[in-house]
Amino acid sequence: MLESFFRGDYMPHGHCYLWQPHILLTHVVSDALIALAYFSIPFGIMLFVRGRSDIKDNSVFVLFSLFIVFCGITHLFGIWTIWQGVYGIHGISKAATAVVSMLTAIYVFKNLPTALQIPSVTQFQGVVNKLNVQSNENQALLSQLETQRLARVMLDSLPVSALLLDDQGNIKLGNRNVEREFAIDTALLSKGKMTDFFVPQNDEFYQSLSVFGRSTDDTELSVSFVGGIKASNGNTIPAEISLTKIDYAESNLLVATIKNLSDLTEIKEALAESKLRLKRATSATEDGIFEFDFVNGTSSCSDTLRTLLGTAKGEKLGYQDLIEHIHPDFRHQVQSVIDNHWKNKVPFEQEYLGESASGEYAWFQIRGNSSFTVEGEPKILSGSVRYIQSQKETERSERQKSSFLTAIYESPTQAIWAAECLPDNEFKFVEYNTTALKRSGENITLDMILNKTLTELSGAVFPPNAIERIRTNYAKCASTKRPHKYTEQLEVNSEHWYQTSLYPVFDEQDRVTHVIGSAIDITEQKKNERALDEQNGLLASIINNSVCGLYVYDFEKEANIQINQRYVDILGYNLTELNTIEDFMALFHPDDRDHVIAHMEKVLTSSPEELIPLEYRFLHKKGYWVWCYSFDSVIKRGPDGKAVQMLGTFIDVTEKNKLLNQLSESNAYLERFAFVASHDLQEPLRKISSFSESLTDSLQNKFDSEDERYQLSRINDAALRMRQMIEGLLSLSRIKTTKLDVASHSLSALIQEAITDISMLLEDSQANIKLDVGDTYVDVDITLFKQVVQNLIQNAVKFVAKETKPVITISSRVTVGFIIVEFADNGIGIDPKNANAIFEPFRRLHRREEYSGSGIGLAIVKQIVLVHGGSIECFSNREQGATFVVAIPRRLHA
């Protein structure tokens, strides 16, 4: 059966209408409009309920809304059943509507008695009108009560003692000031009579009070009486009572005001005391007081004024006397100020130079004011004169200080500013000079910085990181309450360095209120320091990477104060290790210590910038000896010229000395070998030469052919050359072993002697020698140096082209430390690549058939020059002659 309620296959209701459109549409439209109306009515009810929040029980409205909604639903199902036979569902909706309808009806009948008690609109409006009338009356009464309260408050707050009396003198009302001023009991004021506490001076008061209270004469509205007020503490206070009549509600009332006369005595006493104080003040003040009465022709002045002007006590001092004490240059100026004062009737003040009590002019200040007659003429001139010389001097000093401060503040080289200290490490700029503004950057104006905090400037004017750095430094100055100096870098357009100084400013409670700052541009100094650091770094790098060890020795400390890295590399010690060695001399070789001591004495007495050499052995940290060759020089002297510090440089010559020793031993061995060999070869050569010559003589006429004669002559020639070579080798070895006999000789005379010895050769070759040596002197061994001259001349004569007469030019010049002697010829020249080879022993550049000789001559020349400490070089081109340049030290010591 339940399923039949939800079937829709029943015959639609439209069949009952025979599907006639006019009947069908009438039902559909009517049911739709009814449903729409039913659905809108609950919405209106809900709006009503929401607007009436005073209705607490909404049950009836909910039931009526549900009833109406369900009715609308049944009408919708009525439309649906025209086309669909859903009569079961339609019936269910009607059943639900019936349930809601019955519940609504039951609720209505249940609450019907209560609903009948609800007043009608007319009844409700009448009640509202009555309430409005009553409310207005209550409001009027409250307003009158408030007015009365305000009147009472105003009356009690008046600084005048007042009473309200009837015409019999009974007190109706009194204000609080009567209680406070005269100490009258509150109960007496509320129900007493005025005569209970007022004691008149005479009995006329009582009669006058009665008559005045009942009088209807409007011409007499007030009257006053003098007497005393009896206070609750028993004292009688002198007072004056003034009575004023007023009409109120057709009755006469009196307002009594009471004036306390006890202050009059105090006023008189105070006035007398004031006069005494004024007299003491005028005598104690630095100002001289005056008063000139132009009408009566009298004057008065204080003793201080007489003292200032140098007038005797008691002597009359008038207006003209005051004017005459003024310096003539200022008299007209002061008189003009007083005339303007009389014209404009305003107080005047003027500074001037006046004659002081000492008779000298000093600075004074006059102030004054006048009273005038009815006609406006000056009557009395009163004023004061003050001695302000010290003040003027102070002002002048302050002006100078102000000028100095202004000059400092406006300095183009120093930025100055002031920042106010705010809470939470905040600072606000209140001063900022032109230099500081220029250094803040382009397009930055004073308005952009002045009265701005660091937070406001962050990012807008200065970078945030710079602002935080500034804030940290300012906070440090403010918190420590001490000046704070630091160096800072700011990048505004370009990099700049500043030396900044901050100074705290304190108030009366010793709190820092401001921070004053100044900054000097040290960019150039920083650049110089940076360049100096780079230079020092480069210098340190050069020193440490130098081939020489370096040390700075302090004679006062008797210790090295600085060494370089090469020192450590060569000797193994660092500076700390050196200075911890107790006996520094123990590091020197025992055989060298005396030389070191003598060397140090020589350094101490040396001239400025003089280098003193020394070769010695020093103990390496690892225990072996190191040969050192050093140069020492004094680099710092005391005021007395005494040496304070010494700079020394040295190199490790251990290997060199080893090689020199080996070379010396080798050379000595070679020299001995050459000498022995040459000496031992002499004897066989002499025999060969002797036998070959004897054989040649004995076979002079017995040769079978010229070839035999030629071969024998070649033996003789070979023996001769061999003897010459051995003699040259002996000469070369003797040069190295022979001790030099050095003396100063005239170069011109020495060359002339050498030329004389080879004059035959020069005549045969028709050689022309040009001499240009002037008065030059050389320090040489004359015997050896003559060999140099002769060998070079002989070479020039020998190596000349055929049919060419030799021309030899000998010249000299002086350089720093050397005498330069040049030998230039017009010979066949030398290939530049052989310029050094020609000085080697037995080195020949030509065949013997072309040019004779042993090849040992130039080697001897070079050896002689070398043993003199000099040098020799050859400059030549083929077929252009040759120039030999000999350099001999100017001062040679054997």
BELZI-V168066 format. One record per residue. N is the residue number from 1. PSI is psi in degrees with one decimal (* if undefined). Layout:
N,PSI / N,PSI
This chain:
1,-35.5 / 2,-34.3 / 3,-28.8 / 4,-22.9 / 5,-24.5 / 6,12.4 / 7,151.0 / 8,18.5 / 9,12.9 / 10,164.0 / 11,127.0 / 12,155.4 / 13,-20.2 / 14,-25.2 / 15,-31.1 / 16,-28.4 / 17,-0.1 / 18,24.6 / 19,31.0 / 20,124.4 / 21,-41.4 / 22,-36.4 / 23,-43.7 / 24,-46.8 / 25,-35.2 / 26,-47.0 / 27,-45.6 / 28,-49.7 / 29,-42.8 / 30,-49.0 / 31,-37.4 / 32,-44.0 / 33,-39.4 / 34,-44.2 / 35,-41.2 / 36,-43.7 / 37,-44.3 / 38,-37.6 / 39,-30.0 / 40,-29.7 / 41,-46.2 / 42,-34.0 / 43,-42.5 / 44,-38.7 / 45,-40.9 / 46,-39.1 / 47,-39.7 / 48,-46.2 / 49,-41.7 / 50,-35.9 / 51,-21.5 / 52,79.0 / 53,-12.6 / 54,-17.5 / 55,111.9 / 56,-36.8 / 57,110.8 / 58,16.8 / 59,-44.8 / 60,-36.0 / 61,-37.0 / 62,-43.5 / 63,-44.8 / 64,-38.1 / 65,-41.7 / 66,-42.9 / 67,-45.9 / 68,-39.4 / 69,-44.6 / 70,-34.5 / 71,-41.8 / 72,-35.1 / 73,-40.0 / 74,-35.7 / 75,-34.5 / 76,-41.3 / 77,-30.0 / 78,-37.3 / 79,-39.8 / 80,-38.3 / 81,-10.4 / 82,-36.7 / 83,-25.4 / 84,135.5 / 85,60.0 / 86,60.3 / 87,-24.2 / 88,-49.2 / 89,-38.9 / 90,-40.2 / 91,-39.5 / 92,-42.8 / 93,-38.0 / 94,-37.1 / 95,-42.9 / 96,-39.8 / 97,-38.4 / 98,-40.7 / 99,-49.5 / 100,-37.3 / 101,-42.6 / 102,-42.0 / 103,-41.3 / 104,-42.6 / 105,-43.8 / 106,-45.3 / 107,-38.6 / 108,-48.9 / 109,-31.2 / 110,-39.0 / 111,13.8 / 112,-41.1 / 113,-41.1 / 114,-39.2 / 115,-33.5 / 116,-22.5 / 117,-10.8 / 118,125.0 / 119,157.7 / 120,172.9 / 121,-38.8 / 122,-45.6 / 123,-43.0 / 124,-39.8 / 125,-36.1 / 126,-44.1 / 127,-41.6 / 128,-41.5 / 129,-42.9 / 130,-42.2 / 131,-38.1 / 132,-44.2 / 133,-47.0 / 134,-39.4 / 135,-39.8 / 136,-41.4 / 137,-44.0 / 138,-39.6 / 139,-39.0 / 140,-43.5 / 141,-41.9 / 142,-37.7 / 143,-43.8 / 144,-41.2 / 145,-41.1 / 146,-38.7 / 147,-42.6 / 148,-41.8 / 149,-44.9 / 150,-40.5 / 151,-40.5 / 152,-43.5 / 153,-43.7 / 154,-42.8 / 155,-41.4 / 156,-25.8 / 157,-10.1 / 158,138.7 / 159,19.3 / 160,136.0 / 161,122.1 / 162,145.1 / 163,149.5 / 164,119.4 / 165,155.0 / 166,-178.0 / 167,-7.2 / 168,-0.6 / 169,7.9 / 170,140.2 / 171,122.0 / 172,-35.6 / 173,144.7 / 174,146.1 / 175,170.7 / 176,-26.7 / 177,-27.9 / 178,-41.3 / 179,-43.7 / 180,-44.4 / 181,-35.1 / 182,3.0 / 183,47.0 / 184,139.1 / 185,138.8 / 186,-38.2 / 187,-38.3 / 188,-36.9 / 189,-25.6 / 190,-25.0 / 191,11.5 / 192,-170.5 / 193,158.3 / 194,-32.7 / 195,-9.9 / 196,-24.0 / 197,-6.2 / 198,125.1 / 199,104.6 / 200,164.7 / 201,-28.6 / 202,170.0 / 203,-7.3 / 204,-20.5 / 205,-43.8 / 206,-43.9 / 207,-42.3 / 208,-37.0 / 209,-43.5 / 210,-43.3 / 211,-45.1 / 212,-35.7 / 213,-34.9 / 214,-8.3 / 215,141.9 / 216,9.1 / 217,116.0 / 218,-9.7 / 219,-27.4 / 220,96.1 / 221,-19.4 / 222,153.8 / 223,150.3 / 224,149.0 / 225,146.6 / 226,137.8 / 227,-146.7 / 228,151.1 / 229,125.5 / 230,111.3 / 231,162.3 / 232,-19.5 / 233,4.1 / 234,-11.8 / 235,151.5 / 236,123.5 / 237,123.5 / 238,136.4 / 239,163.0 / 240,127.7 / 241,129.0 / 242,125.9 / 243,133.6 / 244,129.5 / 245,140.7 / 246,148.9 / 247,130.4 / 248,117.4 / 249,47.6 / 250,29.6 / 251,155.8 / 252,128.5 / 253,154.3 / 254,133.3 / 255,117.8 / 256,123.0 / 257,132.0 / 258,125.1 / 259,127.1 / 260,117.8 / 261,2.5 / 262,-19.7 / 263,-18.3 / 264,-41.1 / 265,-42.8 / 266,-37.1 / 267,-42.7 / 268,-44.7 / 269,-40.6 / 270,-36.9 / 271,-41.4 / 272,-43.5 / 273,-37.0 / 274,-40.1 / 275,-40.6 / 276,-42.7 / 277,-40.4 / 278,-40.1 / 279,-42.7 / 280,-39.3 / 281,-42.3 / 282,-28.7 / 283,-26.1 / 284,-23.8 / 285,158.7 / 286,-12.6 / 287,139.0 / 288,122.3 / 289,140.5 / 290,157.2 / 291,121.9 / 292,121.2 / 293,105.1 / 294,-21.7 / 295,-48.4 / 296,-9.3 / 297,26.0 / 298,164.7 / 299,155.4 / 300,148.6 / 301,160.0 / 302,161.2 / 303,-29.6 / 304,-39.2 / 305,-40.7 / 306,-38.9 / 307,-42.0 / 308,-39.8 / 309,-3.9 / 310,29.1 / 311,140.5 / 312,149.4 / 313,131.6 / 314,-15.9 / 315,139.3 / 316,136.5 / 317,110.5 / 318,-179.3 / 319,-41.1 / 320,-33.7 / 321,-38.3 / 322,-41.8 / 323,-39.8 / 324,-22.2 / 325,-14.0 / 326,141.1 / 327,138.4 / 328,-34.2 / 329,-19.7 / 330,-8.5 / 331,-47.0 / 332,-37.2 / 333,-44.5 / 334,-41.6 / 335,-36.1 / 336,-39.5 / 337,-42.2 / 338,-40.4 / 339,-42.4 / 340,-35.4 / 341,-45.0 / 342,-28.9 / 343,-45.3 / 344,-12.3 / 345,44.1 / 346,149.9 / 347,151.9 / 348,161.3 / 349,134.9 / 350,142.4 / 351,145.6 / 352,165.4 / 353,128.7 / 354,162.5 / 355,125.6 / 356,180.0 / 357,-26.0 / 358,-4.3 / 359,-6.2 / 360,155.8 / 361,138.3 / 362,173.4 / 363,133.5 / 364,163.3 / 365,128.6 / 366,135.3 / 367,146.0 / 368,167.4 / 369,158.6 / 370,154.7 / 371,151.9 / 372,155.5 / 373,174.6 / 374,-32.7 / 375,-4.8 / 376,6.4 / 377,147.3 / 378,131.6 / 379,-57.8 / 380,128.7 / 381,118.3 / 382,146.7 / 383,-164.1 / 384,155.3 / 385,131.1 / 386,138.5 / 387,116.4 / 388,25.0 / 389,-46.2 / 390,-39.5 / 391,-41.1 / 392,-43.0 / 393,-39.7 / 394,-41.8 / 395,-41.6 / 396,-41.2 / 397,-40.7 / 398,-36.7 / 399,-41.4 / 400,-45.3 / 401,-40.6 / 402,-39.6 / 403,-42.9 / 404,-45.7 / 405,-38.2 / 406,-42.6 / 407,-40.6 / 408,-43.1 / 409,-37.1 / 410,14.5 / 411,132.3 / 412,-7.7 / 413,-9.7 / 414,120.5 / 415,131.5 / 416,139.8 / 417,166.8 / 418,137.0 / 419,131.6 / 420,136.3 / 421,123.0 / 422,166.2 / 423,160.3 / 424,42.2 / 425,38.7 / 426,144.7 / 427,140.5 / 428,129.1 / 429,124.4 / 430,-14.5 / 431,145.9 / 432,107.7 / 433,174.3 / 434,-40.8 / 435,-42.3 / 436,-38.0 / 437,-42.0 / 438,-38.3 / 439,-8.9 / 440,-13.7 / 441,163.7 / 442,150.3 / 443,17.8 / 444,121.7 / 445,165.4 / 446,-34.2 / 447,-25.8 / 448,-17.6 / 449,-42.2 / 450,136.0 / 451,24.7 / 452,141.7 / 453,166.5 / 454,-37.1 / 455,-40.0 / 456,-30.4 / 457,-18.8 / 458,120.5 / 459,-28.1 / 460,-40.6 / 461,-45.7 / 462,152.0 / 463,146.4 / 464,-38.7 / 465,-35.8 / 466,-39.2 / 467,-43.2 / 468,-36.1 / 469,-41.5 / 470,-44.3 / 471,-41.6 / 472,-44.4 / 473,-41.8 / 474,-42.6 / 475,-36.6 / 476,-42.8 / 477,-43.3 / 478,-39.2 / 479,-38.4 / 480,-16.1 / 481,32.6 / 482,153.7 / 483,147.2 / 484,122.3 / 485,140.3 / 486,163.8 / 487,133.0 / 488,156.5 / 489,128.3 / 490,134.6 / 491,93.3 / 492,103.9 / 493,-43.2 / 494,171.7 / 495,129.4 / 496,143.7 / 497,140.0 / 498,143.2 / 499,106.0 / 500,137.5 / 501,131.4 / 502,136.7 / 503,130.1 / 504,148.0 / 505,131.4 / 506,154.7 / 507,-169.4 / 508,-26.2 / 509,15.0 / 510,31.0 / 511,142.4 / 512,116.6 / 513,-30.5 / 514,159.7 / 515,119.2 / 516,131.1 / 517,148.8 / 518,148.5 / 519,133.4 / 520,133.5 / 521,115.4 / 522,27.6 / 523,-47.3 / 524,-40.6 / 525,-42.4 / 526,-40.7 / 527,-43.1 / 528,-41.6 / 529,-41.2 / 530,-44.2 / 531,-38.8 / 532,-41.3 / 533,-43.4 / 534,-42.1 / 535,-41.8 / 536,-39.3 / 537,-43.0 / 538,-42.8 / 539,-42.9 / 540,-39.4 / 541,-42.2 / 542,-44.1 / 543,-45.0 / 544,-27.5 / 545,7.6 / 546,154.3 / 547,-16.8 / 548,144.1 / 549,144.9 / 550,141.8 / 551,150.3 / 552,119.0 / 553,131.0 / 554,117.8 / 555,-32.5 / 556,-40.9 / 557,-15.2 / 558,47.2 / 559,156.7 / 560,134.2 / 561,-9.2 / 562,138.4 / 563,158.4 / 564,176.7 / 565,-33.2 / 566,-34.3 / 567,-47.3 / 568,-41.2 / 569,-38.5 / 570,-44.0 / 571,-13.9 / 572,-15.4 / 573,142.0 / 574,176.5 / 575,-40.2 / 576,-41.9 / 577,-37.9 / 578,-43.1 / 579,-8.5 / 580,-4.8 / 581,120.7 / 582,-49.7 / 583,92.1 / 584,-31.5 / 585,-20.9 / 586,-16.0 / 587,-15.2 / 588,149.0 / 589,136.9 / 590,-36.4 / 591,-15.9 / 592,-6.6 / 593,-40.4 / 594,-39.8 / 595,-37.6 / 596,-44.1 / 597,-45.6 / 598,-38.3 / 599,-43.9 / 600,-39.3 / 601,-37.4 / 602,-38.5 / 603,-42.5 / 604,-30.8 / 605,9.3 / 606,160.6 / 607,163.0 / 608,138.1 / 609,9.4 / 610,133.3 / 611,126.1 / 612,116.5 / 613,156.8 / 614,138.0 / 615,129.1 / 616,170.6 / 617,133.8 / 618,139.0 / 619,118.9 / 620,155.2 / 621,-29.9 / 622,-2.2 / 623,1.1 / 624,161.8 / 625,138.9 / 626,124.5 / 627,126.6 / 628,138.5 / 629,114.7 / 630,159.1 / 631,126.0 / 632,144.9 / 633,143.3 / 634,127.1 / 635,-10.4 / 636,133.5 / 637,153.2 / 638,176.9 / 639,-29.0 / 640,5.2 / 641,-1.2 / 642,140.7 / 643,133.5 / 644,-44.9 / 645,148.0 / 646,135.1 / 647,130.3 / 648,140.8 / 649,144.8 / 650,159.3 / 651,155.8 / 652,111.1 / 653,21.3 / 654,-50.8 / 655,-40.1 / 656,-45.7 / 657,-37.5 / 658,-45.8 / 659,-40.1 / 660,-40.9 / 661,-43.7 / 662,-42.0 / 663,-40.5 / 664,-44.1 / 665,-40.6 / 666,-43.5 / 667,-41.6 / 668,-41.5 / 669,-44.2 / 670,-40.5 / 671,-41.9 / 672,-41.0 / 673,-44.4 / 674,-41.7 / 675,-45.6 / 676,-45.7 / 677,-43.5 / 678,-41.9 / 679,-41.5 / 680,-27.8 / 681,-19.5 / 682,-42.4 / 683,-49.0 / 684,-38.6 / 685,-39.1 / 686,-39.2 / 687,-42.0 / 688,-46.2 / 689,-42.8 / 690,-46.8 / 691,-37.0 / 692,-37.6 / 693,-40.6 / 694,-40.9 / 695,-39.7 / 696,-42.7 / 697,-39.5 / 698,-26.7 / 699,19.8 / 700,-41.1 / 701,15.0 / 702,8.0 / 703,135.7 / 704,-26.1 / 705,167.4 / 706,-24.5 / 707,-38.9 / 708,-43.4 / 709,-42.8 / 710,-42.1 / 711,-39.0 / 712,-36.3 / 713,-31.9 / 714,-34.9 / 715,-43.3 / 716,-44.3 / 717,-42.1 / 718,-40.6 / 719,-37.8 / 720,-45.3 / 721,-39.3 / 722,-40.2 / 723,-39.6 / 724,-40.3 / 725,-41.2 / 726,-41.1 / 727,-40.6 / 728,-41.5 / 729,-38.9 / 730,-43.0 / 731,-42.7 / 732,-40.0 / 733,-33.0 / 734,-32.5 / 735,-40.3 / 736,-24.0 / 737,-18.2 / 738,133.7 / 739,133.3 / 740,143.1 / 741,81.7 / 742,137.0 / 743,162.7 / 744,126.0 / 745,150.3 / 746,125.1 / 747,-38.0 / 748,-45.2 / 749,-39.6 / 750,-43.9 / 751,-37.9 / 752,-41.2 / 753,-42.3 / 754,-39.0 / 755,-38.6 / 756,-38.6 / 757,-25.6 / 758,30.9 / 759,-35.3 / 760,-43.5 / 761,-40.3 / 762,-37.6 / 763,-42.7 / 764,-37.4 / 765,-4.6 / 766,38.5 / 767,146.2 / 768,115.5 / 769,124.1 / 770,122.9 / 771,125.8 / 772,72.2 / 773,-5.6 / 774,-142.6 / 775,31.0 / 776,139.0 / 777,142.9 / 778,147.6 / 779,97.0 / 780,166.9 / 781,112.0 / 782,-36.5 / 783,-48.0 / 784,-41.2 / 785,-28.7 / 786,-35.9 / 787,-38.6 / 788,-48.9 / 789,-46.8 / 790,-44.8 / 791,-42.4 / 792,-37.0 / 793,-43.9 / 794,-41.0 / 795,-42.2 / 796,-37.1 / 797,-38.0 / 798,-48.9 / 799,69.9 / 800,149.1 / 801,153.9 / 802,147.3 / 803,16.1 / 804,129.6 / 805,129.0 / 806,136.2 / 807,119.1 / 808,124.0 / 809,122.1 / 810,119.9 / 811,166.7 / 812,158.5 / 813,157.0 / 814,129.1 / 815,-179.2 / 816,108.0 / 817,-10.1 / 818,151.6 / 819,121.8 / 820,122.4 / 821,125.2 / 822,134.8 / 823,107.3 / 824,134.3 / 825,174.6 / 826,33.0 / 827,-160.5 / 828,-9.0 / 829,176.1 / 830,139.0 / 831,127.1 / 832,-28.2 / 833,-16.3 / 834,12.8 / 835,-29.1 / 836,-28.6 / 837,-26.2 / 838,-16.5 / 839,2.7 / 840,143.8 / 841,137.1 / 842,21.0 / 843,120.3 / 844,140.3 / 845,-6.0 / 846,159.4 / 847,151.3 / 848,-31.8 / 849,-27.4 / 850,-48.7 / 851,124.8 / 852,170.3 / 853,162.9 / 854,-16.0 / 855,13.0 / 856,-10.2 / 857,-52.5 / 858,-27.9 / 859,-39.7 / 860,-42.0 / 861,-48.1 / 862,-39.9 / 863,-39.2 / 864,-43.6 / 865,-40.7 / 866,-41.4 / 867,-18.2 / 868,-0.5 / 869,15.8 / 870,-159.5 / 871,160.1 / 872,138.4 / 873,156.8 / 874,130.6 / 875,121.2 / 876,160.2 / 877,150.6 / 878,133.1 / 879,18.4 / 880,18.1 / 881,175.4 / 882,151.3 / 883,120.7 / 884,125.4 / 885,117.1 / 886,127.3 / 887,119.8 / 888,130.9 / 889,144.0 / 890,-37.4 / 891,98.5 / 892,129.5 / 893,125.7 / 894,*
